[in-house]
Amino acid sequence: MSVQAEVEFLSKRTERPIYYASSAGRNARHDIDQPMNIVTVKVDDARERADQDATRELGQHPSGFDLLKFETGVDNFLDQDRIESVYEVEVTDFLKRVTGGYRVHIFDHTVRASDPDLREQKNVREPATLVHNDYTSTSG
C-alpha cells in the first residue's frame, strides 16, 4: 500500500541551520531558524517488502539497508522499563544473530506522541515534522 504525504525539507541555504529542541512533555516542539520546503512524496509500506529482503544476502539491498522481520514481546512502547529490560535485549540478540556481530551498543531511543496529554504524562517527544537523520559520526 502507498500513500501520498507532505514532508518538510530544509530550504537550500548557504548558512548552517540551527535547530532548537525543547524538553519532552506537553509543549514539546522544535524550531529551526531556516525556511522549510514542503514536498509531496509517495510513501510505500515497507513492511510488505520484508520478505523480499529476507531472501537477499544481508547488506546487498540497493538502498544500502535491509528491512527484516522482527518479533517483540513488548506491546506498550510507552513503558520505559519494558523497553530497557525486554526490547533492548531482544534487539541486541537479533542484531548479533543477523550480522554475526559480537557486540551491540544501544545508546538512544526516542518515543514520540502526538497527544499533548500523553506527552505530558509519559514525558515523551512530539512527532518529528521534518525529514532528518538522527545520527551523525559525532553522535555515534
C-alpha positions as a Markdown table, in Angstrom:
| # | Residue | x | y | z |
|---|---|---|---|---|
| 1 | Met | 0.0 | 0.0 | 0.0 |
| 2 | Ser | 1.2 | 3.5 | -0.8 |
| 3 | Val | 0.1 | 7.0 | 0.4 |
| 4 | Gln | 0.9 | 10.5 | -0.6 |
| 5 | Ala | 2.4 | 12.6 | 2.2 |
| 6 | Glu | 3.7 | 16.0 | 2.7 |
| 7 | Val | 7.2 | 16.1 | 4.2 |
| 8 | Glu | 9.4 | 19.1 | 5.2 |
| 9 | Phe | 12.9 | 19.6 | 4.0 |
| 10 | Leu | 15.3 | 22.4 | 4.8 |
| 11 | Ser | 15.4 | 25.1 | 2.0 |
| 12 | Lys | 18.7 | 25.3 | 0.2 |
| 13 | Arg | 20.8 | 27.9 | 2.0 |
| 14 | Thr | 24.4 | 28.6 | 2.4 |
| 15 | Glu | 24.4 | 29.1 | 6.2 |
| 16 | Arg | 24.2 | 26.1 | 8.6 |
| 17 | Pro | 20.8 | 25.7 | 10.2 |
| 18 | Ile | 20.3 | 26.0 | 13.9 |
| 19 | Tyr | 17.8 | 23.5 | 15.5 |
| 20 | Tyr | 16.3 | 24.4 | 18.8 |
| 21 | Ala | 14.8 | 21.3 | 20.6 |
| 22 | Ser | 12.5 | 21.8 | 23.6 |
| 23 | Ser | 12.2 | 19.4 | 26.5 |
| 24 | Ala | 9.8 | 16.5 | 26.2 |
| 25 | Gly | 6.3 | 16.8 | 27.5 |
| 26 | Arg | 3.1 | 18.6 | 26.8 |
| 27 | Asn | 4.6 | 21.6 | 25.0 |
| 28 | Ala | 7.4 | 19.7 | 23.3 |
| 29 | Arg | 8.2 | 21.2 | 19.9 |
| 30 | His | 11.1 | 22.1 | 17.7 |
| 31 | Asp | 12.1 | 25.3 | 16.0 |
| 32 | Ile | 14.6 | 25.7 | 13.2 |
| 33 | Asp | 16.0 | 29.1 | 12.1 |
| 34 | Gln | 15.6 | 28.4 | 8.3 |
| 35 | Pro | 12.6 | 28.2 | 5.9 |
| 36 | Met | 11.3 | 24.8 | 5.0 |
| 37 | Asn | 10.2 | 23.3 | 1.7 |
| 38 | Ile | 7.1 | 21.2 | 1.8 |
| 39 | Val | 7.3 | 18.4 | -0.8 |
| 40 | Thr | 4.6 | 15.8 | -1.6 |
| 41 | Val | 6.1 | 12.3 | -1.9 |
| 42 | Lys | 4.9 | 8.7 | -2.3 |
| 43 | Val | 5.4 | 6.6 | 0.8 |
| 44 | Asp | 5.3 | 2.9 | 0.5 |
| 45 | Asp | 4.5 | 0.5 | 3.3 |
| 46 | Ala | 7.9 | -1.1 | 3.5 |
| 47 | Arg | 6.7 | -4.0 | 5.7 |
| 48 | Glu | 5.4 | -5.6 | 2.5 |
| 49 | Arg | 9.0 | -5.8 | 1.3 |
| 50 | Ala | 10.5 | -7.5 | 4.4 |
| 51 | Asp | 10.0 | -11.0 | 2.8 |
| 52 | Gln | 11.9 | -9.9 | -0.3 |
| 53 | Asp | 14.8 | -8.6 | 1.8 |
| 54 | Ala | 14.8 | -11.9 | 3.7 |
| 55 | Thr | 15.7 | -13.8 | 0.5 |
| 56 | Arg | 18.6 | -11.4 | -0.3 |
| 57 | Glu | 22.1 | -11.7 | 1.3 |
| 58 | Leu | 22.4 | -9.3 | 4.2 |
| 59 | Gly | 23.9 | -6.0 | 3.1 |
| 60 | Gln | 23.0 | -6.3 | -0.6 |
| 61 | His | 19.9 | -4.1 | -0.7 |
| 62 | Pro | 20.4 | -1.5 | -3.4 |
| 63 | Ser | 19.3 | 1.3 | -1.0 |
| 64 | Gly | 22.1 | 0.5 | 1.5 |
| 65 | Phe | 20.0 | -1.0 | 4.3 |
| 66 | Asp | 18.0 | -4.1 | 5.0 |
| 67 | Leu | 14.4 | -4.5 | 6.3 |
| 68 | Leu | 13.9 | -7.7 | 8.3 |
| 69 | Lys | 11.0 | -9.0 | 10.2 |
| 70 | Phe | 11.4 | -8.8 | 14.0 |
| 71 | Glu | 9.0 | -10.0 | 16.7 |
| 72 | Thr | 9.0 | -8.5 | 20.1 |
| 73 | Gly | 7.4 | -9.3 | 23.4 |
| 74 | Val | 6.8 | -5.6 | 24.1 |
| 75 | Asp | 3.2 | -4.4 | 23.4 |
| 76 | Asn | 3.5 | -0.9 | 25.1 |
| 77 | Phe | 6.3 | 1.2 | 23.8 |
| 78 | Leu | 5.5 | 3.9 | 26.4 |
| 79 | Asp | 6.6 | 1.6 | 29.2 |
| 80 | Gln | 10.3 | 2.7 | 29.7 |
| 81 | Asp | 11.1 | -0.3 | 32.0 |
| 82 | Arg | 9.9 | -2.8 | 29.4 |
| 83 | Ile | 11.8 | -1.0 | 26.6 |
| 84 | Glu | 15.0 | -1.3 | 28.6 |
| 85 | Ser | 14.5 | -4.8 | 30.1 |
| 86 | Val | 12.9 | -6.6 | 27.2 |
| 87 | Tyr | 13.1 | -4.7 | 23.9 |
| 88 | Glu | 16.7 | -3.6 | 24.1 |
| 89 | Val | 17.7 | -7.2 | 24.9 |
| 90 | Glu | 15.6 | -8.6 | 22.0 |
| 91 | Val | 17.1 | -6.0 | 19.6 |
| 92 | Thr | 20.7 | -6.7 | 20.8 |
| 93 | Asp | 20.2 | -10.5 | 20.3 |
| 94 | Phe | 18.6 | -10.1 | 16.9 |
| 95 | Leu | 21.3 | -7.8 | 15.6 |
| 96 | Lys | 24.0 | -10.1 | 16.8 |
| 97 | Arg | 22.3 | -13.1 | 15.1 |
| 98 | Val | 21.7 | -11.5 | 11.7 |
| 99 | Thr | 25.0 | -9.7 | 11.4 |
| 100 | Gly | 27.3 | -12.2 | 13.2 |
| 101 | Gly | 28.5 | -9.3 | 15.4 |
| 102 | Tyr | 29.6 | -10.0 | 19.0 |
| 103 | Arg | 28.7 | -6.6 | 20.5 |
| 104 | Val | 25.8 | -4.2 | 20.1 |
| 105 | His | 25.7 | -0.8 | 21.8 |
| 106 | Ile | 22.2 | 0.8 | 22.1 |
| 107 | Phe | 22.8 | 4.4 | 23.0 |
| 108 | Asp | 19.5 | 6.1 | 22.4 |
| 109 | His | 15.8 | 5.6 | 21.6 |
| 110 | Thr | 13.2 | 8.3 | 21.2 |
| 111 | Val | 9.5 | 7.8 | 22.0 |
| 112 | Arg | 7.1 | 10.3 | 20.3 |
| 113 | Ala | 3.4 | 11.0 | 20.7 |
| 114 | Ser | 1.0 | 13.4 | 19.0 |
| 115 | Asp | -1.3 | 13.7 | 22.0 |
| 116 | Pro | -0.2 | 16.6 | 24.3 |
| 117 | Asp | -1.7 | 14.9 | 27.4 |
| 118 | Leu | 0.2 | 11.7 | 26.7 |
| 119 | Arg | 3.4 | 13.6 | 26.1 |
| 120 | Glu | 3.0 | 15.2 | 29.5 |
| 121 | Gln | 2.0 | 12.0 | 31.3 |
| 122 | Lys | 4.9 | 10.0 | 29.8 |
| 123 | Asn | 7.4 | 12.8 | 29.2 |
| 124 | Val | 7.9 | 12.0 | 25.6 |
| 125 | Arg | 8.8 | 14.0 | 22.5 |
| 126 | Glu | 6.5 | 15.5 | 19.8 |
| 127 | Pro | 6.2 | 13.8 | 16.4 |
| 128 | Ala | 9.0 | 14.6 | 14.0 |
| 129 | Thr | 7.8 | 17.1 | 11.4 |
| 130 | Leu | 10.8 | 17.3 | 9.2 |
| 131 | Val | 12.9 | 14.8 | 7.2 |
| 132 | His | 16.0 | 14.1 | 9.2 |
| 133 | Asn | 18.7 | 11.7 | 10.2 |
| 134 | Asp | 19.1 | 11.3 | 13.9 |
| 135 | Tyr | 22.7 | 10.1 | 13.9 |
| 136 | Thr | 26.0 | 11.5 | 12.7 |
| 137 | Ser | 29.6 | 10.4 | 13.1 |
| 138 | Thr | 29.7 | 12.6 | 16.2 |
| 139 | Ser | 26.6 | 11.2 | 17.9 |
| 140 | Gly | 27.6 | 7.6 | 17.4 |
